Amino acid sequence: MSKFNKIDTIGIIRQTGIVPVFYHADVEVAKKVVKACYDGGIRAFEFTNRGDGAHKVFEALMAFARAECPEMALGAGTMLDAPTAALYIQMGADFLVSPCLVEEIAPLANKRGVPYSPGCGSVSEMVRGMELGCELVKVFPAGNVGGPSFVKNVLGPLPWAMVMATGAVEPTEENLSAWAKSGVTAVGMGSKLFPKEVIKAGNWEAISSLCAQCLQWFKK
């Protein structure tokens, strides 16, 4: 089961503000990346269900995070059906994320007290997600559906909505400031936070430093 209850996990995501999104088939690389993010101040991390055997990597990563990163909420992304979501819940996922709204996942996650953030590209999808009990909805792909202005305009009639924007989020002061000013609760950031050359070189300190800098920009 998850380490944190639903309310605490959402609180961690809100407080952190930046959720790294990452996948790697090598569990040792995944461990290094999670620890680097943790050392940089990150407290919520999404490992995506991509590639054969991703669940095996996640299981090992979860054991590592529980031991070495005790304050980290480790979630599972790219959830596309309820059976897969159930598998990750069984392995202890602290939260679930999808690139789209998968309604069958919501009651399963609610029953187990695990936050589920469905990917939404319209106001109607966001509202439907909230009706299903998804407190934190994910706008995706955020840059394509309207960027920060989309979120800002949606929060006008829906000021109670909690939004996590993923897609077109960049590790720069200008970009993160724009998202923060739009009113998002958090942002998800993928490959641009983990340049291939940095991963290949094993420069984990660079990732830690970039995470710390991004957190400052976002919270500024």
C-alpha positions in Angstrom: 0.0 0.0 0.0 1.0 3.6 -0.4 3.2 5.2 2.3 1.2 8.4 2.4 -2.6 8.9 2.6 -4.4 10.7 -0.1 -4.6 14.1 1.6 -0.9 14.0 2.6 0.2 13.0 -0.9 -1.7 15.9 -2.5 -0.2 18.2 0.1 3.3 17.0 -0.8 2.6 17.7 -4.5 1.2 21.1 -3.7 4.1 22.0 -1.4 6.8 20.8 -3.8 5.2 22.3 -6.9 7.4 20.4 -9.4 6.9 16.8 -10.2 9.7 15.2 -12.3 8.4 12.7 -15.0 10.9 10.0 -15.8 11.4 6.5 -17.2 14.5 4.4 -17.6 14.7 0.6 -18.1 17.8 0.4 -15.9 16.8 0.4 -12.3 20.2 1.7 -11.1 19.9 4.7 -13.3 16.4 5.3 -12.1 17.6 5.2 -8.5 20.3 7.7 -9.2 17.8 10.1 -10.8 15.3 9.8 -8.0 18.0 10.4 -5.4 19.4 13.4 -7.3 15.9 15.0 -7.5 15.4 14.3 -3.8 18.7 15.9 -2.9 17.6 18.9 -5.0 14.5 19.3 -2.9 11.9 17.4 -4.9 9.4 15.5 -2.9 7.1 14.1 -5.5 8.3 12.0 -8.5 6.4 10.3 -11.3 7.9 7.1 -12.8 6.1 6.4 -16.1 4.8 2.9 -17.1 6.7 2.8 -20.4 8.7 -0.1 -21.8 8.6 -3.8 -21.1 9.0 -4.7 -17.5 8.5 -1.1 -16.3 6.5 -2.5 -13.3 9.6 -4.5 -12.2 11.7 -1.4 -12.3 9.1 0.5 -10.3 8.9 -2.2 -7.6 12.7 -2.0 -7.0 12.6 1.8 -7.2 9.8 2.0 -4.6 11.9 -0.1 -2.2 14.9 2.2 -2.8 12.8 5.4 -2.3 11.3 4.1 0.9 14.7 3.5 2.3 16.8 6.4 0.9 14.2 9.1 0.2 11.7 8.8 3.1 9.9 12.0 2.3 9.4 11.3 -1.4 5.9 10.5 -2.8 6.6 8.1 -5.6 3.8 7.9 -8.2 3.2 5.9 -11.4 2.4 7.5 -14.7 1.0 6.5 -18.1 -1.8 4.6 -16.4 -4.2 3.6 -19.3 -6.4 1.0 -17.7 -7.7 -0.1 -14.3 -5.7 -3.5 -14.2 -2.4 -1.7 -14.7 -3.4 0.9 -12.1 -4.3 -1.9 -9.7 -0.9 -3.4 -10.2 0.9 -0.2 -9.3 -1.3 0.4 -6.3 -0.4 -3.0 -5.1 3.2 -2.1 -5.4 2.7 1.0 -3.2 2.3 3.8 -5.7 1.6 7.0 -3.8 -0.3 8.6 -6.7 -1.4 7.7 -10.3 -1.2 9.8 -13.5 -2.6 9.3 -16.9 -2.2 11.2 -20.2 -5.9 11.0 -20.7 -9.1 10.7 -18.6 -9.6 7.0 -17.9 -12.8 6.8 -15.9 -12.4 3.2 -14.8 -9.3 4.1 -12.8 -11.0 6.8 -10.6 -13.2 4.5 -8.5 -10.4 2.1 -8.0 -8.0 4.8 -6.9 -10.6 6.4 -4.6 -11.4 3.0 -3.0 -7.7 2.6 -2.1 -7.1 6.2 -1.1 -4.6 7.0 -3.9 -4.8 10.3 -5.7 -5.5 9.9 -9.5 -4.6 12.8 -11.8 -6.2 12.2 -15.3 -4.9 14.0 -18.4 -7.4 16.6 -19.6 -7.4 18.8 -22.6 -10.6 20.7 -22.1 -12.7 22.3 -19.4 -15.3 19.5 -19.7 -12.8 16.8 -19.1 -11.4 18.7 -16.1 -14.9 19.0 -14.6 -15.6 15.4 -15.3 -12.4 14.3 -13.6 -13.4 16.3 -10.5 -16.8 14.7 -10.5 -15.1 11.4 -10.4 -13.2 12.4 -7.3 -9.9 13.5 -8.9 -8.8 16.4 -6.7 -5.8 17.2 -8.8 -6.4 17.2 -12.5 -3.6 17.2 -15.1 -3.7 19.5 -18.1 -2.0 17.7 -21.0 -0.4 18.5 -23.3 -0.4 21.8 -21.5 1.5 23.7 -24.1 -0.7 22.6 -27.0 -4.1 23.2 -25.3 -3.3 26.8 -24.5 -0.4 27.1 -22.1 -0.5 29.2 -19.0 -3.2 31.5 -20.3 -5.5 28.4 -20.7 -5.0 27.5 -17.0 -5.5 31.1 -15.9 -8.7 31.4 -17.8 -10.1 28.1 -16.6 -9.4 29.0 -13.0 -11.6 32.1 -13.4 -14.9 30.1 -13.3 -13.3 27.2 -11.5 -11.2 28.8 -8.7 -11.4 25.7 -6.6 -9.7 23.5 -9.2 -6.3 22.1 -8.5 -4.3 21.8 -11.8 -1.0 20.1 -12.6 0.3 21.2 -16.0 2.5 18.8 -18.0 3.9 19.3 -21.5 5.9 22.4 -22.6 7.2 23.0 -19.1 10.8 24.0 -19.3 13.5 24.4 -16.6 13.8 28.2 -17.1 12.9 31.1 -14.9 10.7 32.6 -17.6 8.7 29.4 -18.3 8.3 28.4 -14.7 7.3 31.9 -13.6 4.6 32.0 -16.3 3.1 28.7 -15.1 3.3 29.7 -11.5 1.5 33.0 -12.2 -1.2 31.1 -14.1 -2.4 29.6 -10.8 -1.3 26.0 -11.3 -0.9 23.8 -8.2 2.1 22.1 -9.7 3.8 21.3 -13.0 5.1 18.0 -14.4 8.5 18.2 -16.1 10.1 15.4 -18.2 13.0 15.1 -20.5 14.2 18.7 -20.3 14.9 18.2 -16.7 17.0 15.1 -17.5 19.2 15.9 -20.7 20.4 12.6 -22.3 24.0 13.7 -22.1 23.7 14.4 -18.3 22.2 10.9 -17.7 24.8 9.3 -19.9 27.6 11.1 -18.1 26.1 10.2 -14.7 26.3 13.8 -13.6 23.7 13.5 -10.8 24.9 16.6 -9.1 23.8 18.6 -12.2 20.3 17.2 -11.9 20.2 18.1 -8.2 21.3 21.6 -8.9 18.8 22.1 -11.7 16.0 20.8 -9.5 16.9 23.2 -6.7 17.1 26.1 -9.1 13.7 25.2 -10.7 12.1 25.1 -7.3 13.3 28.5 -6.5 12.0 29.9 -9.8 8.6 28.3 -9.4 8.1 29.3 -5.8 9.5 32.8 -6.4 
